[in-house]
Amino acid sequence: MFSNHVPARFRNIAAIAALLTTGVVVAVTGAPAGAAPGVAAQLTRYPYLTDLVGTSVIVNWATDKSFTTGSATWGAVGSGGACTPTTKVTAVRTSITVASVPEYQWAARLSLPASGRYCYRVALSSVDLLGGDPSPAFSTQVPAGSTATYSFGVFGDWGQSDAAGDNPDTTRLLGQLGSSGASFAVSVGDNGYPSGSQTNTGDLQHHAKDTSVIFGSAFWARIGDTLPLFVSPGNHGASSGASTRSTEQINWPQDQAVATSGGRAVRETYCCVNGTTSASYPSEWYAFDVGQARFYVLSADWADSNVGSGTVYSDDYAAHWAPGTPQYAWLQADLAAHPTGLKFAFFHYPLYSDQKAQTSDTYLQGAGSLEGLLASNHVSLAFNGHAHIYERNVATGPGAFPSYVTGGGGGTLQPVAEVPCHAFDAYAIGWSPTKSKGSRCGAATAPTSADQVYHFLLVTVSGTTVTVTPTDEYGRTFDVVTYNF
């Protein structure tokens, strides 16, 4: 569907991936690891975009604490491609700690005058943090109601490294995503292992096991600067963060989407479903419009360490999805207020899964739970993670919808449970690292290598036609399906 050519802006990522593939050791020392010459030493997280809603977007980055003021400057891209950022926006800082080093996480909202293409730069006091790097450019969101064709990426269960701090599969996969033509992406949860902490997600300077698995130079750096990301919460990271915002909410703010949809993005007390201990967990759910579609990013997760007398699935249902709970009530009202158009839902726990350890979440199934609420309001597709496999599931009955499990973003892969392969499973592939063996269900052929299972989904929307193109880390596509809704 698209070539394996990696544009020049991904040359650093592609080079690192090539070295890792051939077994060459990549030394990461000094100021920003992998950064181009001239990038300021104060920059600790390369700028990245979140909350692309209408003509608004948030630019995020991190620095050392050498100064206490930060800003972003933006400008419009001209017809010839030239762009000079001139309009300055003051950034808001939050103190974070990465590997015992104090830093500032910065966020600046760009409220742009009209739809179009823009560029930006970021600064710490008067220091141009991008130095010799070109100004990143991005396009505003496809306007609500537009019939324009667009594509977005979906992936999940990413941000895991080996003992040396590397993950060549994720490096290659993110490079493919960045060059795929997607205008934004959505993660279906587990955004950094093992706990989604600030050290796990990391920065450009630190490089070690379970460190800088997201913001390291080989991962989201120089992809997120032009590809905005929305994230669903997962069970990894459910309990990390400060008192009012989780680590994930600090790192991936979606303020405009939350505000315009009446959603929620805070930490709050959950007490005490199924005998669980009272604890402060992130609540995060919101919606936004792209063209003629509405996107729902939802919380279907629970902390593995606080199960009580239930299971993580039953605890999540009791806290988030029993009728009358805040998220259920919000979603019910928002779906009713948007009766027409395409609707896509993104959440972590899988409605249907043929993975033995991360099985179908039966608490989310049926007329009285999330599945029934989505189906009765004509949701088109649902995208889930949690199981580290690829799986496409057919609609399970009248009014139901197909769903995908796309947990191949870089976490340790898992096999598909081939006995039995359920009737809902149209196509699934998995991998057993311990046996070095592929597995399959439905119409799939068993993979012969792990790199065939690490993947993202490229979803292209053209009117009421939606094409889902699963794409592996080498750009090979499989199980391409077109839906006419």
Secondary structure as the mmCIF struct_conf table of DSSP 4:
data_model
#
loop_
_struct_conf.conf_type_id
_struct_conf.id
_struct_conf.beg_label_comp_id
_struct_conf.beg_label_asym_id
_struct_conf.beg_label_seq_id
_struct_conf.end_label_comp_id
_struct_conf.end_label_asym_id
_struct_conf.end_label_seq_id
BEND BEND1 ASN A 4 ASN A 4
HELX_RH_3T_P HELX_RH_3T_P1 ALA A 8 PHE A 10
HELX_RH_AL_P HELX_RH_AL_P1 ARG A 11 THR A 21
TURN_TY1_P TURN_TY1_P1 THR A 22 GLY A 23
BEND BEND2 GLY A 30 PRO A 32
TURN_TY1_P TURN_TY1_P2 ALA A 33 GLY A 34
HELX_LH_PP_P HELX_LH_PP_P1 ALA A 35 ALA A 36
TURN_TY1_P TURN_TY1_P3 PRO A 37 GLY A 38
TURN_TY1_P TURN_TY1_P4 ALA A 41 GLN A 42
STRN STRN1 LEU A 43 VAL A 53
TURN_TY1_P TURN_TY1_P5 GLY A 54 THR A 55
STRN STRN2 SER A 56 THR A 63
BEND BEND3 LYS A 65 SER A 66
BEND BEND4 THR A 68 THR A 68
STRN STRN3 GLY A 70 ALA A 76
TURN_TY1_P TURN_TY1_P6 SER A 79 GLY A 80
BEND BEND5 GLY A 81 GLY A 81
STRN STRN4 THR A 87 THR A 90
STRN STRN5 VAL A 92 VAL A 98
TURN_TY1_P TURN_TY1_P7 ALA A 99 SER A 100
STRN STRN6 VAL A 101 SER A 111
BEND BEND6 PRO A 113 GLY A 116
STRN STRN7 ARG A 117 LEU A 124
TURN_TY1_P TURN_TY1_P8 SER A 125 SER A 126
STRN STRN8 VAL A 127 ASP A 128
TURN_TY1_P TURN_TY1_P9 LEU A 129 GLY A 132
BEND BEND7 ASP A 133 ASP A 133
HELX_LH_PP_P HELX_LH_PP_P2 PRO A 134 PRO A 136
STRN STRN9 ALA A 137 SER A 139
HELX_LH_PP_P HELX_LH_PP_P3 THR A 140 PRO A 143
TURN_TY1_P TURN_TY1_P10 ALA A 144 GLY A 145
STRN STRN10 TYR A 150 PHE A 155
BEND BEND8 ASP A 157 ASP A 157
STRN STRN11 TRP A 158 TRP A 158
TURN_TY1_P TURN_TY1_P11 ALA A 163 ALA A 164
BEND BEND9 GLY A 165 GLY A 165
HELX_RH_AL_P HELX_RH_AL_P2 PRO A 168 GLY A 178
TURN_TY1_P TURN_TY1_P12 SER A 179 GLY A 181
BEND BEND10 SER A 183 SER A 183
STRN STRN12 PHE A 184 SER A 187
BEND BEND11 GLY A 189 GLY A 189
STRN STRN13 ASN A 191 ASN A 191
BEND BEND12 GLY A 192 SER A 195
HELX_RH_AL_P HELX_RH_AL_P3 GLN A 198 THR A 201
BEND BEND13 LEU A 204 GLN A 205
STRN STRN14 ALA A 208 ALA A 208
TURN_TY1_P TURN_TY1_P13 LYS A 209 ASP A 210
STRN STRN15 THR A 211 THR A 211
BEND BEND14 SER A 212 SER A 212
TURN_TY1_P TURN_TY1_P14 VAL A 213 PHE A 215
BEND BEND15 GLY A 216 GLY A 216
TURN_TY1_P TURN_TY1_P15 SER A 217 THR A 226
BEND BEND16 LEU A 227 LEU A 227
STRN STRN16 LEU A 229 VAL A 231
BEND BEND17 ASN A 235 ASN A 235
TURN_TY1_P TURN_TY1_P16 HIS A 236 SER A 239
STRN STRN17 GLY A 241 GLY A 241
BEND BEND18 SER A 243 ARG A 245
STRN STRN18 SER A 246 SER A 246
HELX_RH_AL_P HELX_RH_AL_P4 THR A 247 ASN A 251
BEND BEND19 TRP A 252 TRP A 252
HELX_RH_AL_P HELX_RH_AL_P5 ASP A 255 SER A 261
TURN_TY1_P TURN_TY1_P17 GLY A 262 GLY A 262
STRN STRN19 ARG A 264 TYR A 270
HELX_RH_3T_P HELX_RH_3T_P2 VAL A 273 GLY A 275
HELX_LH_PP_P HELX_LH_PP_P4 THR A 276 SER A 278
STRN STRN20 ALA A 279 VAL A 290
TURN_TY1_P TURN_TY1_P18 GLY A 291 GLN A 292
STRN STRN21 ALA A 293 VAL A 297
TURN_TY1_P TURN_TY1_P19 ASP A 304 SER A 305
TURN_TY1_P TURN_TY1_P20 GLY A 308 SER A 309
BEND BEND20 GLY A 310 GLY A 310
HELX_RH_AL_P HELX_RH_AL_P6 VAL A 312 ASP A 316
HELX_RH_PI_P HELX_RH_PI_P1 TYR A 317 TRP A 321
BEND BEND21 ALA A 322 ALA A 322
TURN_TY1_P TURN_TY1_P21 PRO A 323 GLY A 324
BEND BEND22 THR A 325 THR A 325
HELX_RH_AL_P HELX_RH_AL_P7 PRO A 326 ALA A 337
BEND BEND23 THR A 340 GLY A 341
STRN STRN22 LEU A 342 PHE A 346
BEND BEND24 HIS A 348 TYR A 349
BEND BEND25 LEU A 351 TYR A 352
BEND BEND26 LYS A 356 GLN A 358
HELX_RH_3T_P HELX_RH_3T_P3 THR A 362 LEU A 364
BEND BEND27 GLY A 366 GLY A 366
TURN_TY1_P TURN_TY1_P22 ALA A 367 GLY A 368
BEND BEND28 SER A 369 SER A 369
HELX_RH_AL_P HELX_RH_AL_P8 LEU A 370 SER A 376
TURN_TY1_P TURN_TY1_P23 ASN A 377 HIS A 378
STRN STRN23 LEU A 381 ASN A 384
BEND BEND29 HIS A 386 ILE A 389
STRN STRN24 TYR A 390 ASN A 393
BEND BEND30 GLY A 397 GLY A 397
TURN_TY1_P TURN_TY1_P24 PRO A 398 GLY A 399
STRN STRN25 SER A 403 THR A 406
BEND BEND31 GLY A 409 GLY A 411
HELX_LH_PP_P HELX_LH_PP_P5 THR A 412 LEU A 413
TURN_TY1_P TURN_TY1_P25 VAL A 419 PRO A 420
HELX_LH_PP_P HELX_LH_PP_P6 CYS A 421 HIS A 422
TURN_TY1_P TURN_TY1_P26 ALA A 423 PHE A 424
STRN STRN26 ASP A 425 SER A 432
TURN_TY1_P TURN_TY1_P27 PRO A 433 SER A 436
STRN STRN27 LYS A 437 GLY A 442
TURN_TY1_P TURN_TY1_P28 ALA A 443 ALA A 443
HELX_LH_PP_P HELX_LH_PP_P7 ALA A 444 PRO A 447
BEND BEND32 THR A 448 SER A 449
HELX_RH_3T_P HELX_RH_3T_P4 ALA A 450 GLN A 452
TURN_TY1_P TURN_TY1_P29 VAL A 453 VAL A 453
STRN STRN28 HIS A 455 SER A 462
TURN_TY1_P TURN_TY1_P30 GLY A 463 THR A 464
STRN STRN29 THR A 465 ASP A 472
TURN_TY1_P TURN_TY1_P31 GLU A 473 TYR A 474
BEND BEND33 GLY A 475 GLY A 475
STRN STRN30 THR A 477 THR A 477
BEND BEND34 ASP A 479 ASP A 479
STRN STRN31 VAL A 481 ASN A 484
#
